[in-house]
Amino acid sequence: MILYTDEQQHNGDSSKVLNSDLKSVLPTGLISQETANLFNTLGNGSIDEKLKRLLTEKRDTFDQIVKLKSELENDD
């Protein structure tokens, strides 16, 4: 598991942490190593941006599968 702290989410710029130093050590998100690896393969950006890219890829892949199935059925 990986803990993301406020400081890490702001690229190490602790001046953006609004409350006490304690807040910077409290996790703001907890994800598995597998999920962290997946997010790292999606390039730069926020988690929201990465999720949008992942969803777009999934939709594109699904559309391609539907198209290929249709072509296969038409060939028979």
N, C-alpha and C positions, 0 to 999 in steps of 0.2 A: 504494500500500500504506500501511496505517496501523499504527504500532507502539503497542501499549498497554503502558505501564509500570506497575509496582506502584503508584506514586503516583497515576497516572490512574485505576486501578481502585478506589482508595480515596478517590475524589473529591478528590484533591489534599491529603489529610491525610497528610503524610509521617511523622507519629508512628506510623502503623500499619505502616510498613516495618520489618521485623524486623532485617535485616542492615545492612550499611554503605551509605553513599550510593551506592556503585557499583551496588547492586542496584536502586535506583530508576531508573536509566537503562537497564537492560537490559530488552529487550522480554519480556513474558510472553505475548504473542499477536501474530500477524501476519495481517491480513485485507486483502482487496482493498477498493478504494474502493466498488465495487458492493455488497459485503457490508456494509460500514460504513453505507452509505446505507439498505440494507434494515433493519439493526438499529435505525437511528435512527427509521424509520417505525413500529417496533413499540412505541414508548413507553418508559417507564421500566422499570427492573429489570435483573437480571443477564442475562448471555448465556443461561444455562440457562432463565430465565423467558421470555425472548424466543423461544427455540427451541421451548419448550412451546406458547406462543401460536401460533407459526407452524405447528407440527404440528397443533394443534387446528383452525386455519383450513383447513388442507389436507384433513384428514379430513372436516370439515363440507362442504367443496366437493365432495369425492369422493362423499359420501353423497347430496348433492343431484343430482349428475350421474347416479348410479345410479337414483335415484327418477325423474328426468325421462326417462331412457331407457326405464324400465319403463312409464311413462305413455304414451310415444310408441308403444311396441310394442303396448300394449293398445288404442290408438286405431285401429290398422291392421286 
